[in-house]
Amino acid sequence: MKAEAPQLPSLGSLRHLTPARVALGLAGASLPTKALLEFALDHARARDAVHAAFNADGLIEGLAGLGLNPIRVSSRAPGRKDYLARPDLGRRLDDDSKARLTSHPGRARGLVIIIGDGLSPGAVNTHAMALLRKLLPQVAVDGIGVARAVVATGARVALGDEIGEMLGSRMTVMLIGERPGLSAADSLGVYLTFAPGVGTTDERRNCVSNIHGAGLGYDEAAAKIAWLIREGLARGLTGISLKDESGVQTGFGFIPDSREGENFVEE
Protein backbone atom coordinates (compact mmCIF):
# COMPACT_ATOMS: atom_id res chain seq x y z
CA MET A 1 0.00 0.00 0.00
CA LYS A 2 1.39 3.38 -1.02
CA ALA A 3 2.38 5.59 1.91
CA GLU A 4 0.68 8.92 2.17
CA ALA A 5 2.81 11.96 1.34
CA PRO A 6 3.75 14.03 4.37
CA GLN A 7 1.53 17.02 4.88
CA LEU A 8 3.33 20.27 4.12
CA PRO A 9 3.04 23.17 6.52
CA SER A 10 0.36 25.64 5.54
CA LEU A 11 0.96 29.32 4.94
CA GLY A 12 -1.09 30.01 8.03
CA SER A 13 1.39 28.07 10.17
CA LEU A 14 3.98 30.78 9.49
CA ARG A 15 1.99 33.09 11.75
CA HIS A 16 3.29 31.11 14.73
CA LEU A 17 6.90 31.66 13.65
CA THR A 18 7.03 35.36 12.80
CA PRO A 19 5.39 38.66 13.76
CA ALA A 20 5.38 39.58 10.05
CA ARG A 21 2.01 40.07 8.43
CA VAL A 22 1.40 36.81 6.56
CA ALA A 23 -1.76 34.79 5.88
CA LEU A 24 -4.05 37.61 6.96
CA GLY A 25 -6.97 36.35 4.93
CA LEU A 26 -9.44 38.22 2.77
CA ALA A 27 -12.85 39.79 3.16
CA GLY A 28 -13.91 40.12 -0.45
CA ALA A 29 -11.10 42.08 -2.07
CA SER A 30 -9.98 43.64 1.22
CA LEU A 31 -8.36 42.65 4.48
CA PRO A 32 -10.51 41.31 7.31
CA THR A 33 -11.53 43.98 9.81
CA LYS A 34 -9.39 42.48 12.60
CA ALA A 35 -6.21 42.55 10.47
CA LEU A 36 -6.93 46.09 9.32
CA LEU A 37 -7.45 47.34 12.86
CA GLU A 38 -4.27 45.62 14.06
CA PHE A 39 -2.33 47.28 11.24
CA ALA A 40 -3.75 50.71 12.15
CA LEU A 41 -2.86 50.16 15.82
CA ASP A 42 0.73 49.13 15.09
CA HIS A 43 1.13 52.06 12.70
CA ALA A 44 -0.08 54.44 15.42
CA ARG A 45 2.34 52.89 17.92
CA ALA A 46 5.23 53.39 15.49
CA ARG A 47 4.29 57.04 14.94
CA ASP A 48 3.96 57.62 18.69
CA ALA A 49 7.36 55.99 19.30
CA VAL A 50 9.09 58.47 16.99
CA HIS A 51 7.62 61.43 18.90
CA ALA A 52 7.94 60.02 22.43
CA ALA A 53 9.67 62.15 25.07
CA PHE A 54 13.31 61.30 25.77
CA ASN A 55 13.96 60.75 29.48
CA ALA A 56 17.48 62.21 29.48
CA ASP A 57 17.30 63.15 33.17
CA GLY A 58 16.36 59.61 34.15
CA LEU A 59 19.19 58.16 32.09
CA ILE A 60 21.71 60.56 33.62
CA GLU A 61 20.52 59.53 37.06
CA GLY A 62 20.77 55.86 36.11
CA LEU A 63 24.32 56.24 34.78
CA ALA A 64 25.34 58.08 37.93
CA GLY A 65 23.95 55.16 39.91
CA LEU A 66 26.33 52.88 38.02
CA GLY A 67 29.27 54.97 39.12
CA LEU A 68 29.59 56.94 35.89
CA ASN A 69 29.58 60.73 35.57
CA PRO A 70 27.62 61.37 32.38
CA ILE A 71 27.95 64.40 30.14
CA ARG A 72 24.79 65.74 28.51
CA VAL A 73 24.99 66.92 24.91
CA SER A 74 22.67 67.81 22.02
CA SER A 75 22.86 67.70 18.27
CA ARG A 76 22.30 70.68 15.99
CA ALA A 77 18.63 69.74 15.59
CA PRO A 78 16.75 72.34 17.68
CA GLY A 79 13.58 70.25 17.89
CA ARG A 80 12.04 66.94 16.94
CA LYS A 81 10.53 68.30 13.73
CA ASP A 82 13.96 69.51 12.59
CA TYR A 83 15.53 66.23 13.64
CA LEU A 84 13.16 64.22 11.45
CA ALA A 85 13.31 66.58 8.47
CA ARG A 86 17.09 67.13 8.55
CA PRO A 87 19.01 63.93 9.43
CA ASP A 88 22.29 65.81 8.86
CA LEU A 89 21.58 68.03 11.89
CA GLY A 90 21.39 64.97 14.12
CA ARG A 91 24.91 63.91 13.10
CA ARG A 92 26.76 66.94 14.46
CA LEU A 93 27.00 68.53 17.91
CA ASP A 94 25.70 71.99 18.66
CA ASP A 95 28.17 74.64 19.81
CA ASP A 96 27.29 74.41 23.52
CA SER A 97 27.86 70.66 23.51
CA LYS A 98 31.22 71.00 21.79
CA ALA A 99 32.28 73.56 24.38
CA ARG A 100 31.11 71.24 27.16
CA LEU A 101 33.13 68.31 25.81
CA THR A 102 36.19 70.49 25.19
CA SER A 103 36.14 71.84 28.73
CA HIS A 104 35.69 68.41 30.28
CA PRO A 105 38.97 67.47 31.98
CA GLY A 106 41.02 64.55 30.71
CA ARG A 107 40.95 62.43 27.58
CA ALA A 108 38.76 59.35 27.30
CA ARG A 109 41.35 57.03 25.79
CA GLY A 110 39.27 53.98 26.55
CA LEU A 111 35.63 53.11 26.04
CA VAL A 112 32.95 55.80 25.70
CA ILE A 113 29.31 54.80 26.26
CA ILE A 114 26.79 57.04 24.47
CA ILE A 115 23.03 56.87 24.93
CA GLY A 116 21.08 58.68 22.21
CA ASP A 117 17.36 59.03 21.63
CA GLY A 118 17.40 58.14 17.93
CA LEU A 119 14.15 57.33 16.15
CA SER A 120 12.54 55.60 19.12
CA PRO A 121 13.22 57.45 22.39
CA GLY A 122 10.84 55.08 24.16
CA ALA A 123 13.06 52.12 23.30
CA VAL A 124 16.01 53.87 24.93
CA ASN A 125 14.00 54.85 28.01
CA THR A 126 12.89 51.24 28.43
CA HIS A 127 15.96 49.19 27.53
CA ALA A 128 19.19 51.20 27.76
CA MET A 129 19.86 51.03 31.50
CA ALA A 130 18.71 47.41 31.80
CA LEU A 131 21.15 46.43 29.05
CA LEU A 132 24.03 48.39 30.56
CA ARG A 133 23.51 46.68 33.92
CA LYS A 134 24.15 43.38 32.14
CA LEU A 135 26.96 44.67 29.90
CA LEU A 136 29.24 46.60 32.25
CA PRO A 137 30.07 43.66 34.58
CA GLN A 138 31.01 41.57 31.53
CA VAL A 139 33.47 44.11 30.14
CA ALA A 140 34.84 44.69 33.65
CA VAL A 141 35.80 41.00 33.79
CA ASP A 142 38.01 41.66 30.75
CA GLY A 143 39.64 44.61 32.52
CA ILE A 144 37.88 47.15 30.29
CA GLY A 145 36.57 50.25 32.00
CA VAL A 146 34.28 53.01 30.80
CA ALA A 147 36.21 56.24 30.41
CA ARG A 148 33.20 58.44 29.76
CA ALA A 149 29.41 58.25 29.51
CA VAL A 150 27.38 60.64 27.38
CA VAL A 151 23.64 61.21 27.00
CA ALA A 152 22.78 62.79 23.64
CA THR A 153 19.51 64.41 22.57
CA GLY A 154 18.53 64.64 18.90
CA ALA A 155 21.07 61.97 18.07
CA ARG A 156 21.74 60.00 14.90
CA VAL A 157 24.30 57.20 14.94
CA ALA A 158 27.04 59.38 13.43
CA LEU A 159 26.79 61.87 16.30
CA GLY A 160 28.82 59.35 18.27
CA ASP A 161 31.72 59.85 15.86
CA GLU A 162 32.13 63.51 16.73
CA ILE A 163 31.67 62.78 20.44
CA GLY A 164 34.30 60.04 20.31
CA GLU A 165 36.71 62.19 18.33
CA MET A 166 36.44 65.10 20.75
CA LEU A 167 36.97 62.82 23.74
CA GLY A 168 39.84 60.94 22.10
CA SER A 169 38.02 57.63 22.49
CA ARG A 170 39.46 54.34 21.25
CA MET A 171 35.95 52.96 20.86
CA THR A 172 32.41 54.27 21.19
CA VAL A 173 29.44 52.10 22.09
CA MET A 174 26.24 53.91 21.18
CA LEU A 175 22.84 52.76 22.43
CA ILE A 176 20.12 54.33 20.28
CA GLY A 177 16.47 53.86 19.40
CA GLU A 178 15.94 52.13 16.07
CA ARG A 179 13.42 53.15 13.43
CA PRO A 180 10.06 51.80 14.65
CA GLY A 181 8.47 49.08 12.59
CA LEU A 182 5.00 47.62 12.47
CA SER A 183 6.08 44.63 14.56
CA ALA A 184 8.40 46.44 17.02
CA ALA A 185 8.13 50.10 18.02
CA ASP A 186 10.59 49.87 20.92
CA SER A 187 13.69 48.26 19.42
CA LEU A 188 17.13 49.31 20.70
CA GLY A 189 20.28 49.15 18.58
CA VAL A 190 23.89 49.26 19.75
CA TYR A 191 26.61 50.54 17.40
CA LEU A 192 30.32 49.94 18.07
CA THR A 193 32.95 52.08 16.33
CA PHE A 194 36.72 51.78 16.78
CA ALA A 195 38.72 55.02 16.42
CA PRO A 196 35.63 57.15 15.76
CA GLY A 197 35.87 60.45 13.93
CA VAL A 198 33.76 62.79 11.85
CA GLY A 199 33.28 61.22 8.43
CA THR A 200 33.38 57.61 9.65
CA THR A 201 31.37 55.43 7.28
CA ASP A 202 29.02 52.65 8.25
CA GLU A 203 31.15 49.72 7.11
CA ARG A 204 33.47 50.56 10.01
CA ARG A 205 30.77 49.82 12.59
CA ASN A 206 29.34 46.71 14.18
CA CYS A 207 25.69 46.67 15.17
CA VAL A 208 23.74 44.53 17.61
CA SER A 209 20.11 45.27 16.86
CA ASN A 210 16.55 44.23 17.60
CA ILE A 211 16.93 44.44 21.38
CA HIS A 212 13.43 44.49 22.90
CA GLY A 213 10.95 42.34 24.77
CA ALA A 214 10.05 40.11 21.84
CA GLY A 215 13.49 40.28 20.22
CA LEU A 216 17.05 39.90 21.45
CA GLY A 217 17.19 39.64 25.25
CA TYR A 218 19.49 41.64 27.51
CA ASP A 219 21.74 38.71 28.48
CA GLU A 220 22.30 37.59 24.90
CA ALA A 221 22.79 41.15 23.64
CA ALA A 222 25.25 41.94 26.42
CA ALA A 223 27.28 38.82 25.62
CA LYS A 224 27.50 39.78 21.94
CA ILE A 225 28.43 43.39 22.67
CA ALA A 226 31.05 42.44 25.29
CA TRP A 227 32.68 40.05 22.80
CA LEU A 228 32.76 42.73 20.10
CA ILE A 229 34.24 45.27 22.52
CA ARG A 230 36.97 42.90 23.66
CA GLU A 231 37.90 41.70 20.20
CA GLY A 232 37.54 45.14 18.62
CA LEU A 233 39.94 46.70 21.10
CA ALA A 234 42.37 43.78 20.84
CA ARG A 235 42.42 43.80 17.02
CA GLY A 236 42.14 47.56 16.60
CA LEU A 237 39.08 47.51 14.34
CA THR A 238 35.32 47.23 14.05
CA GLY A 239 32.98 46.82 11.11
CA ILE A 240 32.96 44.38 8.23
CA SER A 241 36.40 43.07 9.23
CA LEU A 242 35.13 42.00 12.64
CA LYS A 243 32.60 39.18 12.45
CA ASP A 244 30.81 38.17 15.63
CA GLU A 245 32.04 34.68 16.40
CA SER A 246 30.93 34.66 20.00
CA GLY A 247 27.91 32.40 19.47
CA VAL A 248 25.24 31.88 22.08
CA GLN A 249 24.79 28.81 24.25
CA THR A 250 21.12 28.34 25.06
CA GLY A 251 18.88 25.55 26.18
CA PHE A 252 18.35 24.77 22.50
CA GLY A 253 22.04 24.36 21.79
CA PHE A 254 24.54 26.50 19.91
CA ILE A 255 23.09 29.34 17.86
CA PRO A 256 25.58 30.96 15.46
CA ASP A 257 25.43 34.70 14.84
CA SER A 258 24.68 35.96 11.38
CA ARG A 259 24.10 39.72 11.44
CA GLU A 260 26.79 41.37 13.55
CA GLY A 261 29.75 42.67 11.57
CA GLU A 262 27.70 43.38 8.46
CA ASN A 263 27.38 46.81 6.95
CA PHE A 264 24.41 48.48 8.62
CA VAL A 265 23.44 51.76 6.99
CA GLU A 266 21.66 54.27 9.19
CA GLU A 267 18.26 55.25 7.84
Secondary structure, 3 states (H helix, E strand, C coil): CCCCCCCCCCHHHHHHCCCCCCCCCCECCECCHHHHHHHHHHHHHHHHHHCCCCCHHHHHHHHHHCCCCCEEEEECCCCHHHHHHCHHHHHCECHHHHHHHHHCCCCCCCEEEEEEEECCHHHHHHHHHHHHHHHHHHHHHCCCCEEEEEEEECCCCCHHHHHHHHHCCCEEEEEEECCCCCCCCCCEEEEEEECCCCCCCHHHEEEEEEECCCCECHHHHHHHHHHHHHHHHHHCCCCCCCCCCCCEEECCEEECCCCCCCCCCCC
